[in-house]
Amino acid sequence: MTSRTNLICSLAELELFEGEGWRLRVDPARQPFPVLIGGGDWGAELTADEALMLQEGVATLLHQLQAIAPVLMPEESIELELDRGALWLQLAGELQAWQLRFVLCPSRQGATPVRALEAHWSRAASGAMAAALQGVVIPQLEVPNP
């Protein structure tokens, strides 16, 4: 079951999507980490760039899954992977029930080390999390003109 809650926080709109075993929160006011993702027993904040990378990667894997669906047997196992340097993403399981796993390892930002993250959503939660991620707008940090 998916639920969506919209709350007004200061001047920014907070969007919270959650269901059994997954959570997605987008709050443009929480810079530099406006996006929170979570699973049954974990949560992590992402920058807008990281969240966009994850959103685009999941969209790519879902598109690939749709493209091969007509030739798959219902019980056939699948494993799709995407590697975009800072993001490795995997969709594994069967056509109607699959799990998402990812490793996010952004490059260093100057002298500041950045954190890395490895996580997954269960088969029960992956479809709903992927759908929520595809339906949300990730806020971009506005850079002032000089």
C-alpha positions in Angstrom: 0.0 0.0 0.0 1.3 3.4 -0.9 0.5 6.6 0.9 1.4 10.2 0.1 1.5 13.0 2.5 2.0 16.7 1.5 3.0 19.0 4.3 3.9 22.7 4.1 7.2 23.4 5.8 8.3 27.0 5.8 8.2 28.0 2.1 9.0 24.6 0.7 6.7 21.7 0.1 7.6 18.4 1.8 6.5 15.2 0.1 6.5 12.0 2.0 5.8 8.7 0.3 5.9 5.5 2.3 4.6 1.9 2.4 5.6 -1.4 4.0 9.4 -1.6 3.9 10.1 1.6 2.1 10.1 5.4 2.5 10.8 8.4 0.2 10.8 12.0 1.5 11.6 15.0 -0.6 12.1 18.3 1.2 13.7 21.1 -0.9 14.4 23.1 2.3 16.8 20.4 3.6 20.0 21.2 1.7 22.4 19.7 0.8 20.4 16.5 1.4 16.8 17.1 0.3 15.9 13.5 -0.3 15.6 10.7 2.2 15.2 7.1 1.1 14.7 4.1 3.4 14.0 0.4 3.6 12.6 -1.8 6.4 15.6 -1.2 8.7 17.7 1.5 7.1 17.5 5.1 5.9 19.9 7.6 4.2 19.8 11.1 3.0 20.8 11.9 -0.6 21.9 15.0 -2.4 19.7 16.1 -5.3 22.4 14.8 -7.7 22.5 11.4 -6.0 18.7 11.2 -5.9 18.5 12.1 -9.6 21.1 9.5 -10.5 19.1 6.8 -8.6 15.8 8.0 -10.1 17.3 7.8 -13.7 18.9 4.5 -13.0 15.7 2.9 -11.7 13.8 4.3 -14.7 16.4 2.8 -17.1 16.1 -0.7 -15.4 12.3 -0.5 -15.5 12.4 0.4 -19.2 14.7 -2.6 -19.8 12.4 -4.8 -17.9 9.4 -3.7 -19.9 11.3 -4.3 -23.1 12.2 -7.9 -22.3 8.8 -8.8 -20.6 7.1 -10.1 -23.7 9.8 -12.8 -24.2 10.1 -13.9 -20.6 8.3 -17.0 -19.1 6.4 -16.2 -15.9 8.7 -18.3 -13.7 11.9 -17.1 -15.5 14.5 -15.4 -13.3 16.0 -12.1 -14.4 18.9 -10.0 -13.3 19.4 -6.6 -14.8 22.4 -4.4 -13.8 23.3 -0.9 -14.5 26.8 0.6 -13.7 27.2 4.4 -14.1 30.4 4.9 -12.2 29.1 6.4 -9.0 26.0 4.2 -9.1 25.6 0.5 -9.5 22.0 -0.7 -9.5 20.5 -4.2 -9.8 16.9 -5.5 -10.4 16.7 -9.2 -9.7 13.9 -11.7 -9.4 11.0 -12.6 -11.6 8.9 -10.5 -13.9 6.2 -9.8 -11.3 8.4 -9.9 -8.2 11.8 -8.4 -8.1 14.2 -6.7 -5.7 16.2 -3.5 -6.2 19.8 -3.2 -4.9 22.2 -0.4 -5.3 25.7 0.9 -4.4 26.2 4.6 -4.4 29.8 5.8 -4.3 30.1 9.4 -5.4 33.5 10.8 -6.2 35.4 13.1 -3.8 34.3 16.7 -3.8 37.7 18.5 -3.6 39.4 17.6 -0.3 36.1 16.6 1.3 35.5 12.9 1.4 32.0 11.8 0.6 30.0 8.9 2.1 29.0 5.8 0.2 25.9 3.7 0.6 24.9 0.1 -0.2 21.3 -0.9 0.3 18.3 -2.7 -1.1 14.5 -2.9 -0.9 12.7 -6.3 -0.5 10.7 -7.8 -3.3 7.5 -6.7 -1.5 8.7 -3.1 -1.3 10.8 -2.6 -4.5 7.9 -2.1 -7.0 6.2 0.6 -4.8 9.5 2.3 -4.1 10.4 2.4 -7.8 6.9 3.8 -8.7 7.2 6.5 -6.0 10.7 7.4 -7.1 9.5 7.8 -10.7 6.6 10.0 -9.7 8.5 12.5 -7.6 10.3 15.7 -8.7 13.8 16.0 -7.3 14.6 19.6 -6.3 17.7 21.0 -7.9 19.9 23.4 -5.9 19.7 26.8 -7.5 23.1 28.3 -8.1 23.0 32.2 -8.0 24.3 34.0 -11.0 27.4 36.1 -10.3 
